[in-house]
Amino acid sequence: MNKEEFIKEVEKLGISVDDKILKCLNTYYEMLIDYNSHTNLTRITDEEEVYLKHFYDSLTLIKAVKLNNQTLLDVGTGAGFPGLVLKIVFPNLKVTLVDSLNKRIIFLKSVIEKLNLKGINAIHERIEDYAKTSRESFDIVTSRAVASLPVLSEMCIPLVCEKGLFIPMKADAKEEIKASESAIKTLGGVLKDTILFKLPKDAGERTLIIIEKINKTSVKYPRKFSEIKKKPL
């Protein structure tokens, strides 16, 4: 997906991309490739592939929720997908990026500083530890392909405020959704909808899973990661 195709495709999502946004994304891409040359962040490095499978894919969250000035948490953000891309395109969002690897956070902080972005934080911490101090603080919690949905639900739903949304971004997720029904209910959530679509250029299928937080999560959750993984809810 070249930049002209990127502009046209995001317009179909209802997103207008101006020169300032394009310049920021280009700088982000250049910094990603430079940093990736010595520290592994992504196996996708071709410019057209990054614009399609990272930048465009991140923006498809708009299919599930209208984005404006909400607080948004990106769990296991990696190189900043989708959270940093969303902040660039929707500057009124208040974004927090959390990842357990400090090398990724160092990169993200360098991009945030270079682009002079405000209202965004990059935090080096395991999400189950971060939840101890920040539970039920976010309007939207999202995560892209970090863990199976039963595991991811316990790590993420405790961080969503009541009436807020947990929207994991997945590929084929039918079996994961079925396996997560008990966990979602136990954690105070309810499955509202699933949105299935295909990326342009036959780049694969995607699923957005929309889970609304209708009750507070018990303080028992999240458990330690070893417990979550050993015995998912």
Beta strands, then each sheet from edge to edge (+ up, - down):
strand 1: 71-75
strand 2: 94-99
strand 3: 120-124
strand 4: 138-144
strand 5: 160-170
strand 6: 189-198
strand 7: 205-213
sheet 1: 3+ 2+ 1+ 4+ 5+ 7- 6+
end
